[in-house]
Amino acid sequence: MGFINKEGEQVENRPVAETLRGTDQTTEASKVPVARLRYHGSLRQLFGIHIVNILLSICTLGIYSFWGKTRIRRYMTSHLTLQKDRLEYTGTGKELFIGFLKALLIYLPLIIAMQIPFLNLFLFPIFFGMISLAVFLALRYRLGRTRWRGIRFSLRGSIKTYLWLAIKRTFFNIISIGFKIPKSDIIKWSYIANHMQYGEEKFTYQGDHKKIFKTHLITALICFLLVGVVFPATIIANVESSTVMEEITTSSQTSIQTSQPDENPQHLIVSVDSKQTDTKQMVDILINFVIPFYGLLLLSVAARLWYHAALWQEKFRGLRLGNIRFKMKLTGLDLVKLYGGNILIIIFTLGLGKPWAIQRTLTTFTSKLKIGGDLEALNVKQAEAIKQGGMGDALAADVGFDMGF
């Protein structure tokens, strides 16, 4: 069974230390202190900040949204505690705004070029590679602006190296028809995790993509069956049913006309109002095509969340910070409840419930995370800050490829 090294390459077998799960060595395991991130924020205060952000964003034509996003992050981060010490967020709205303008100059030409036929086939891996890069840069920015006990986190590594890695792995995912997705996900995360630091202390990571391959295969197969098999079969059945009903209706109308030829003809002529016909056609399309498609697509996304949960578990299973170990006890059902609930909140509150959805996401992930080891013995010096902007952060959030942190 192979593992992924710092450079994102698979190396020979080596033992991986057990994480926070139970082992036969119960005596040693019981001595390991376990800490949790705790969130102490108030939903009412968060709503107050959100309402003010909306009003100021409207008055400034959306420009204030970057400062508003920063206010939300500062509030939520400052109400996160680990070992009774609060975390701190030092990012600014100006950084996000300037980063967004820079991102437009880089990504807008690529998006336009993606609209050109044939050319978009070659740009497809590059486009998703750039999206992965945006996530990388976003995480680097947020870690660099987050502190605990006065020591900042950071994400180092080469932007060019990660971009090439992301493009290459996207290409492998395509030509393998998705079979390489687990390996690609672990390789990309391995590069990120092995370049993360807390002060001068470096994180290390050893992941095994084979541990999540089975879940990937099962959920991918479910998605294929739902969208590729069940949906076409449903469409064919609905079309045949509609055809039979039309034939019955036509036959009955013809029978009425032939059985009563001498009665008032004007009442025997079937006149259908065009608006009613259009409405009926729209309802038929909605019932026979739209609802089945989006219903099955939603089920496919829900099934795929089991893979994402397994990926989160594997990301933290092999993560280390010195003698500190991590474990994420997240399940697919947890993600279904989280994201399903968030969608309903956003829809039924017309977007005003966004702070509630954000807080639910934060509390769900923090409640599932365990940190094992003596944090008090973690003696770390401050590392030199690296230059970074909010370009990737603004883009990753705005195009919907945020990390959920």
C-alpha positions as CSV (number, residue, x, y, z in Angstrom):
1,M,0.0,0.0,0.0
2,G,1.6,3.2,-1.1
3,F,1.7,6.7,0.3
4,I,2.1,10.3,-1.0
5,N,5.2,12.1,-0.2
6,K,5.9,15.9,0.2
7,E,6.3,16.4,-3.5
8,G,3.1,14.7,-4.4
9,E,4.6,11.4,-5.6
10,Q,3.8,7.9,-4.5
11,V,6.6,6.2,-2.6
12,E,7.1,2.7,-1.2
13,N,5.3,1.3,1.7
14,R,6.0,2.6,5.1
15,P,4.1,2.3,8.5
16,V,1.9,5.2,9.4
17,A,1.4,6.0,13.1
18,E,-2.1,5.4,14.4
19,T,-4.2,8.5,14.9
20,L,-6.7,9.1,17.6
21,R,-8.6,5.8,17.0
22,G,-8.5,3.0,19.5
23,T,-5.6,0.5,19.5
24,D,-4.5,-2.3,21.7
25,Q,-2.1,0.1,23.4
26,T,-4.9,1.6,25.5
27,T,-2.6,2.7,28.3
28,E,-0.6,5.0,26.0
29,A,-3.7,6.2,24.1
30,S,-5.5,7.1,27.3
31,K,-2.6,9.4,28.3
32,V,-2.9,11.5,25.1
33,P,-4.8,14.7,25.8
34,V,-7.5,15.5,23.3
35,A,-8.5,19.1,22.5
36,R,-11.3,20.6,20.4
37,L,-11.9,23.9,18.7
38,R,-14.8,25.6,20.3
39,Y,-17.0,28.3,18.8
40,H,-18.7,30.8,21.1
41,G,-20.2,33.2,18.7
42,S,-23.8,34.6,18.9
43,L,-26.0,34.1,15.9
44,R,-27.9,37.4,16.8
45,Q,-24.6,39.4,16.6
46,L,-23.7,37.6,13.4
47,F,-27.0,38.6,11.9
48,G,-26.5,42.2,12.9
49,I,-23.1,42.3,11.1
50,H,-24.7,40.6,8.1
51,I,-27.6,43.1,7.8
52,V,-25.2,46.1,8.0
53,N,-23.0,44.5,5.4
54,I,-25.9,44.1,3.0
55,L,-27.0,47.7,3.4
56,L,-23.5,49.1,2.9
57,S,-22.9,46.8,0.0
58,I,-26.1,48.1,-1.7
59,C,-25.0,51.7,-1.1
60,T,-21.6,51.1,-2.5
61,L,-22.7,48.9,-5.5
62,G,-21.1,45.8,-4.0
63,I,-17.7,47.3,-3.2
64,Y,-18.2,47.1,0.5
65,S,-18.8,43.3,0.3
66,F,-15.1,42.7,0.6
67,W,-14.9,44.6,3.9
68,G,-18.1,43.0,5.0
69,K,-16.7,39.5,4.4
70,T,-13.6,40.5,6.5
71,R,-15.9,41.7,9.4
72,I,-17.6,38.3,9.4
73,R,-14.3,36.4,9.4
74,R,-12.9,38.5,12.2
75,Y,-15.9,38.0,14.3
76,M,-16.1,34.2,13.8
77,T,-12.4,33.6,14.1
78,S,-12.1,35.7,17.3
79,H,-14.9,33.5,18.8
80,L,-13.0,30.3,18.1
81,T,-11.0,29.0,21.0
82,L,-8.4,26.2,21.3
83,Q,-7.2,25.4,24.8
84,K,-9.0,28.6,26.0
85,D,-6.9,30.8,23.7
86,R,-8.8,32.7,21.0
87,L,-7.8,32.6,17.3
88,E,-7.2,35.9,15.5
89,Y,-7.9,37.0,11.9
90,T,-5.8,39.9,10.6
91,G,-6.9,40.1,6.9
92,T,-8.4,43.3,5.5
93,G,-11.1,44.2,3.0
94,K,-8.6,46.2,1.0
95,E,-6.5,43.1,0.4
96,L,-9.6,41.2,-0.8
97,F,-10.7,44.0,-3.1
98,I,-7.3,44.5,-4.8
99,G,-7.0,40.7,-5.0
100,F,-10.3,40.5,-6.8
101,L,-9.3,43.1,-9.4
102,K,-6.1,41.2,-10.1
103,A,-8.0,38.0,-10.4
104,L,-10.2,39.5,-13.1
105,L,-7.2,40.4,-15.2
106,I,-6.0,36.8,-15.0
107,Y,-9.1,34.7,-15.2
108,L,-11.4,36.8,-17.4
109,P,-9.4,36.2,-20.6
110,L,-9.3,32.5,-19.8
111,I,-13.1,32.4,-19.3
112,I,-13.6,34.2,-22.6
113,A,-11.3,31.8,-24.4
114,M,-13.3,28.9,-22.9
115,Q,-16.3,30.0,-25.0
116,I,-14.4,29.4,-28.3
117,P,-15.4,26.0,-29.8
118,F,-12.6,23.4,-30.0
119,L,-10.2,25.7,-28.1
120,N,-12.1,25.1,-24.9
121,L,-11.2,21.4,-25.2
122,F,-7.5,22.2,-24.7
123,L,-8.2,24.9,-22.1
124,F,-10.4,22.6,-20.0
125,P,-7.6,21.1,-17.8
126,I,-5.9,24.5,-17.6
127,F,-9.2,26.1,-16.4
128,F,-9.7,23.6,-13.6
129,G,-6.0,23.7,-12.8
130,M,-6.4,27.5,-12.3
131,I,-9.4,26.9,-10.0
132,S,-7.3,24.5,-7.9
133,L,-4.6,27.2,-7.8
134,A,-7.3,29.7,-6.6
135,V,-8.1,27.4,-3.7
136,F,-4.4,27.0,-3.0
137,L,-3.9,30.8,-2.9
138,A,-7.0,31.3,-0.9
139,L,-5.9,28.9,1.8
140,R,-2.4,30.5,1.8
141,Y,-4.0,33.9,2.3
142,R,-6.3,32.8,5.1
143,L,-3.7,30.8,7.0
144,G,-1.2,33.7,6.7
145,R,-3.9,36.0,8.3
146,T,-4.8,33.6,11.1
147,R,-3.0,33.5,14.4
148,W,-3.1,31.5,17.6
149,R,-1.3,32.5,20.7
150,G,0.2,35.3,18.6
151,I,1.9,32.9,16.2
152,R,0.7,33.0,12.6
153,F,0.0,30.0,10.3
154,S,1.4,30.0,6.8
155,L,1.4,28.0,3.5
156,R,4.5,28.1,1.5
157,G,5.6,26.2,-1.6
158,S,5.8,27.2,-5.2
159,I,2.8,28.6,-7.1
160,K,4.1,27.4,-10.4
161,T,4.8,23.9,-9.0
162,Y,1.3,23.6,-7.6
163,L,-0.3,25.0,-10.8
164,W,1.5,22.4,-12.9
165,L,0.6,19.7,-10.5
166,A,-3.1,20.7,-10.6
167,I,-3.2,20.8,-14.4
168,K,-1.4,17.5,-14.7
169,R,-3.8,15.8,-12.2
170,T,-6.8,17.2,-14.0
171,F,-5.6,15.7,-17.2
172,F,-5.1,12.3,-15.6
173,N,-8.6,12.5,-14.1
174,I,-10.0,13.1,-17.6
175,I,-8.2,10.4,-19.5
176,S,-8.9,7.9,-16.7
177,I,-12.6,8.7,-16.7
178,G,-12.4,9.7,-13.1
179,F,-10.6,6.7,-11.7
180,K,-7.6,8.8,-10.7
181,I,-9.7,11.4,-8.8
182,P,-8.8,10.0,-5.3
183,K,-5.1,9.8,-6.0
184,S,-5.2,13.3,-7.5
185,D,-7.0,14.7,-4.5
186,I,-4.5,13.2,-2.1
187,I,-1.5,14.3,-4.1
188,K,-2.7,17.9,-4.3
189,W,-3.6,17.9,-0.6
190,S,-0.2,16.3,0.2
191,Y,1.6,19.2,-1.5
192,I,-0.5,21.7,0.5
193,A,-0.2,20.0,3.9
194,N,3.5,19.4,3.7
195,H,4.1,23.1,3.0
196,M,1.9,24.4,5.9
197,Q,3.5,25.8,9.0
198,Y,2.6,27.1,12.4
199,G,5.3,29.6,13.1
200,E,8.6,27.8,12.3
201,E,7.0,24.3,13.0
202,K,6.2,22.5,9.8
203,F,3.2,20.2,9.3
204,T,3.8,16.8,7.8
205,Y,1.4,14.6,5.9
206,Q,1.3,11.0,4.6
207,G,-1.9,10.0,2.9
208,D,-3.1,6.8,1.3
209,H,-5.5,7.3,-1.7
210,K,-6.4,3.6,-1.6
211,K,-8.3,4.1,1.6
212,I,-10.9,6.3,-0.1
213,F,-10.9,4.6,-3.6
214,K,-13.7,2.2,-2.7
215,T,-16.0,5.0,-1.5
216,H,-15.1,7.0,-4.6
217,L,-16.0,4.0,-6.9
218,I,-19.3,3.3,-5.2
219,T,-20.5,6.9,-5.1
220,A,-19.4,7.5,-8.7
221,L,-21.3,4.4,-9.8
222,I,-24.4,5.6,-8.0
223,C,-24.1,8.9,-9.8
224,F,-23.8,7.2,-13.2
225,L,-26.7,4.9,-12.6
226,L,-29.0,7.8,-11.4
227,V,-28.1,10.3,-14.2
228,G,-27.0,8.0,-17.0
229,V,-29.5,5.1,-16.6
230,V,-32.5,6.0,-14.4
231,F,-33.0,9.5,-15.9
232,P,-33.0,8.3,-19.6
233,A,-35.4,5.4,-18.6
234,T,-37.7,7.9,-16.8
235,I,-37.7,10.2,-19.9
236,I,-38.6,7.3,-22.2
237,A,-41.3,6.1,-19.9
238,N,-42.8,9.6,-19.6
239,V,-42.7,10.2,-23.4
240,E,-44.4,6.9,-24.1
241,S,-47.1,7.6,-21.4
242,S,-47.7,11.1,-22.9
243,T,-48.0,9.6,-26.4
244,V,-50.6,7.0,-25.2
245,M,-52.6,9.7,-23.5
246,E,-52.6,11.9,-26.6
247,E,-53.8,9.0,-28.7
248,I,-56.6,8.3,-26.3
249,T,-57.7,11.9,-26.2
250,T,-57.6,12.2,-30.0
251,S,-59.6,8.9,-30.4
252,S,-62.3,10.1,-28.0
253,Q,-62.6,13.4,-29.7
254,T,-63.0,11.7,-33.1
255,S,-65.6,9.4,-31.6
256,I,-67.7,12.3,-30.3
257,Q,-67.6,14.0,-33.7
258,T,-68.6,10.9,-35.7
259,S,-71.4,9.8,-33.2
260,Q,-73.2,13.2,-33.3
261,P,-72.8,14.6,-36.8
262,D,-76.2,16.4,-36.9
263,E,-76.0,18.4,-33.7
264,N,-74.6,21.8,-33.4
265,P,-71.2,21.5,-35.2
266,Q,-69.8,24.6,-33.5
267,H,-70.0,22.8,-30.2
268,L,-68.4,19.6,-31.5
269,I,-65.3,21.4,-32.9
270,V,-62.5,21.1,-30.4
271,S,-61.0,24.6,-30.0
272,V,-58.0,24.8,-27.7
273,D,-56.8,28.1,-26.4
274,S,-53.2,28.7,-27.3
275,K,-52.3,30.0,-23.9
276,Q,-53.8,26.9,-22.2
277,T,-51.8,24.7,-24.7
278,D,-48.6,26.5,-23.9
279,T,-49.2,26.2,-20.2
280,K,-50.0,22.5,-20.5
281,Q,-46.8,22.0,-22.5
282,M,-44.7,23.8,-19.8
283,V,-46.3,21.7,-17.1
284,D,-45.6,18.5,-19.0
285,I,-41.9,19.5,-19.6
286,L,-41.6,20.4,-15.9
287,I,-43.1,17.1,-14.7
288,N,-41.6,14.8,-17.2
289,F,-38.1,16.3,-17.7
290,V,-37.1,19.1,-15.3
291,I,-38.2,17.7,-12.0
292,P,-36.8,14.1,-12.7
293,F,-33.5,15.6,-13.9
294,Y,-32.8,17.9,-11.0
295,G,-34.2,15.3,-8.5
296,L,-31.8,12.6,-9.7
297,L,-29.0,15.2,-9.9
298,L,-29.6,16.2,-6.3
299,L,-29.5,12.5,-5.2
300,S,-26.2,12.1,-7.1
301,V,-24.7,15.1,-5.3
302,A,-26.0,13.7,-2.0
303,A,-24.4,10.3,-2.7
304,R,-21.1,12.0,-3.7
305,L,-20.9,13.6,-0.3
306,W,-19.9,10.3,1.2
307,Y,-16.7,10.5,-0.8
308,H,-16.1,14.0,0.3
309,A,-16.5,12.9,3.9
310,A,-14.0,10.1,3.4
311,L,-11.6,12.6,1.8
312,W,-11.9,14.9,4.8
313,Q,-11.2,12.0,7.1
314,E,-8.1,11.0,5.1
315,K,-6.8,14.5,4.9
316,F,-6.6,14.8,8.7
317,R,-5.7,11.2,9.4
318,G,-2.2,11.5,8.1
319,L,-1.7,15.2,9.3
320,R,0.9,15.9,11.9
321,L,2.3,19.0,13.6
322,G,5.3,17.7,15.6
323,N,3.7,15.4,18.1
324,I,0.2,16.8,17.5
325,R,-2.2,14.5,15.6
326,F,-5.6,15.1,14.1
327,K,-8.7,13.2,13.4
328,M,-11.9,14.3,11.5
329,K,-15.0,12.1,12.4
330,L,-17.1,13.4,9.5
331,T,-19.7,11.2,7.7
332,G,-21.6,11.5,4.5
333,L,-24.8,11.8,6.5
334,D,-23.3,14.8,8.4
335,L,-22.6,16.6,5.1
336,V,-26.1,15.8,3.7
337,K,-27.7,17.3,6.8
338,L,-25.3,20.3,6.8
339,Y,-25.5,21.2,3.1
340,G,-29.2,20.2,2.7
341,G,-30.1,22.3,5.7
342,N,-28.0,25.3,4.5
343,I,-29.7,25.2,1.1
344,L,-33.2,25.2,2.7
345,I,-32.2,28.1,5.0
346,I,-30.9,30.2,2.1
347,I,-34.0,29.5,0.0
348,F,-36.7,30.1,2.6
349,T,-35.0,33.2,4.1
350,L,-34.3,34.6,0.6
351,G,-30.6,34.8,1.4
352,L,-31.0,36.5,4.8
353,G,-30.2,33.3,6.6
354,K,-26.7,33.1,5.2
355,P,-25.0,33.8,8.6
356,W,-26.9,30.9,10.1
357,A,-25.7,28.6,7.3
358,I,-22.1,29.8,7.7
359,Q,-22.2,29.3,11.5
360,R,-23.7,25.8,11.0
361,T,-20.8,24.9,8.7
362,L,-18.2,26.1,11.1
363,T,-19.7,24.4,14.2
364,T,-20.2,21.1,12.2
365,F,-16.6,20.9,11.1
366,T,-15.1,22.0,14.5
367,S,-17.3,19.6,16.4
368,K,-16.0,16.7,14.3
369,L,-12.3,17.6,14.6
370,K,-10.2,16.1,17.4
371,I,-6.6,17.3,18.1
372,G,-4.5,14.9,20.1
373,G,-1.3,15.8,21.9
374,D,0.1,18.2,24.4
375,L,-0.5,21.6,23.0
376,E,1.0,23.3,26.0
377,A,4.4,21.7,25.2
378,L,4.2,23.1,21.7
379,N,7.0,25.7,21.8
380,V,7.0,27.5,18.5
381,K,8.8,30.6,17.3
382,Q,7.3,33.2,14.9
383,A,8.3,32.6,11.3
384,E,9.1,35.3,8.8
385,A,5.9,36.5,7.0
386,I,5.6,35.8,3.2
387,K,4.2,38.3,0.7
388,Q,0.7,37.3,-0.4
389,G,-2.5,39.0,-1.5
390,G,-6.2,38.2,-1.6
391,M,-6.4,37.3,-5.3
392,G,-7.0,33.6,-4.8
393,D,-9.3,34.1,-1.8
394,A,-11.6,36.5,-3.7
395,L,-11.8,34.3,-6.7
396,A,-12.2,30.9,-4.9
397,A,-15.1,32.3,-2.9
398,D,-16.9,34.1,-5.7
399,V,-16.8,31.3,-8.3
400,G,-18.1,28.8,-5.7
401,F,-15.0,26.7,-5.2
402,D,-14.4,27.7,-1.6
403,M,-12.9,25.3,0.9
404,G,-15.6,25.6,3.6
405,F,-13.1,26.8,6.2
